[in-house]
């Protein structure tokens, strides 16, 4: 079974190969933020929470996700290599 760390490594690798950046997101004093901010060409910014396969968001993470969505941001939860591939396809299909 994959670990969250393995899924995160695959995400970083694929984002870099697509010409983007997947930066670790740490916000002192504000817990529950997503693991990565992904910056892609065309000014696209994505919020990504990484999980081991089948793991769910905590209640705090759900609350933070809902707040970001209220603000109009897309929030992705990725827990498999397949989900990484789907994410890359989605964020790469933008006008350049």
SVG drawing of the C-alpha trace seen along z (x, -y; Angstrom):
<svg xmlns="http://www.w3.org/2000/svg" viewBox="-19 -34 29 36">
<polyline fill="none" stroke="black" stroke-width="0.4" points="0.0,0.0 1.2,-3.5 2.1,-6.0 1.2,-9.7 4.9,-10.4 5.0,-8.3 2.0,-10.1 3.5,-13.4 6.8,-12.6 4.9,-11.5 3.0,-14.8 6.2,-16.9 7.8,-14.9 4.9,-15.2 4.3,-18.9 7.9,-19.7 7.9,-17.7 4.8,-19.8 6.8,-23.0 5.2,-23.9 6.1,-24.2 4.6,-22.2 5.6,-24.1 5.1,-22.9 2.4,-25.0 3.0,-25.7 1.1,-28.4 2.1,-28.9 -0.9,-29.8 -3.4,-28.4 -3.6,-24.7 -5.4,-22.4 -4.0,-24.0 -3.4,-21.8 0.0,-20.2 1.0,-21.8 0.4,-24.9 0.8,-24.1 1.7,-26.8 1.2,-26.1 1.6,-28.0 -1.0,-30.5 -1.2,-31.8 -3.0,-28.8 -2.7,-28.1 -4.1,-24.9 -4.5,-23.8 -3.6,-20.1 -4.1,-17.9 -2.2,-14.6 -3.4,-11.4 -2.5,-7.8 -5.0,-5.7 -8.4,-5.6 -7.6,-8.1 -10.1,-10.9 -9.7,-14.6 -9.9,-15.4 -12.8,-17.6 -10.4,-20.6 -9.1,-19.9 -12.7,-19.7 -13.5,-23.1 -10.4,-24.7 -11.2,-23.1 -14.8,-24.5 -13.4,-27.9 -11.0,-27.9 -13.9,-26.7 -16.1,-29.5 -13.3,-31.9 -13.4,-30.4 -10.3,-28.2 -10.2,-24.6 -9.1,-22.2 -7.8,-18.8 -7.5,-15.7 -5.0,-13.3 -4.5,-9.8 -3.2,-7.7 -0.8,-7.8 -3.9,-7.7 -5.3,-10.8 -1.9,-12.5 -2.1,-11.8 -5.7,-13.1 -4.7,-16.2 -1.8,-16.9 -4.1,-16.4 -6.6,-18.8 -4.1,-21.6 -2.1,-21.2 -5.2,-21.8 -5.1,-25.6 -4.5,-28.4 -0.8,-29.3"/>
</svg>
